[in-house]
């Protein structure tokens, strides 16, 4: 079994958290692509992890509620 060093095990439902620099890049791209704020994007990344498809889906849902 692979130990990723983040406390998550494969299949345990815990999303691996990206490095801070990666979070900033993801947040910037997500904000630009979905028209949410970078703060909102960072919060989604914190909650969901780095899965792009899930982030875009949730960002669009969030944008629709505003």
C-alpha positions in Angstrom: 0.0 0.0 0.0 1.3 3.5 -0.9 1.8 5.9 2.0 1.3 9.4 0.6 2.4 11.0 3.9 -0.8 13.0 4.2 -2.7 10.6 6.5 -5.0 9.5 3.7 -5.1 5.9 2.5 -6.3 5.0 -1.0 -10.1 4.6 -0.9 -10.6 6.0 2.6 -12.6 9.1 1.3 -10.0 11.6 2.4 -8.8 13.9 -0.4 -5.1 14.4 -0.7 -4.3 18.1 -0.3 -2.1 19.8 -2.8 0.9 21.8 -1.9 0.3 25.5 -1.3 1.8 26.7 -4.6 -0.4 24.2 -6.4 -3.5 25.5 -4.5 -2.8 29.0 -5.7 -2.5 27.8 -9.3 -5.6 25.8 -9.0 -7.5 28.6 -7.3 -6.5 31.1 -10.0 -7.5 28.8 -12.8 -10.8 27.7 -11.1 -11.7 31.4 -10.5 -10.9 32.4 -14.0 -12.7 29.4 -15.6 -15.9 29.5 -13.5 -16.1 33.2 -12.5 -15.9 32.7 -8.8 -13.5 34.6 -6.5 -10.1 33.1 -5.7 -11.1 33.0 -2.1 -14.1 30.9 -2.9 -11.9 28.7 -5.2 -9.4 28.2 -2.3 -12.2 27.2 0.0 -13.5 24.6 -2.5 -10.0 23.2 -2.9 -9.7 22.9 0.8 -13.0 21.1 1.1 -12.9 18.9 -2.0 -9.2 18.5 -2.8 -7.5 18.8 -6.2 -10.0 16.9 -8.3 -10.6 19.3 -11.2 -14.0 17.8 -12.4 -15.4 18.0 -8.9 -14.1 21.5 -8.3 -15.6 22.8 -11.6 -19.0 21.2 -10.8 -19.1 22.7 -7.3 -17.9 26.1 -8.5 -20.7 26.2 -11.1 -23.2 25.2 -8.5 -21.9 27.9 -6.2 -22.0 30.5 -8.9 -25.6 29.6 -9.7 -26.6 30.4 -6.1 -25.2 33.9 -6.2 
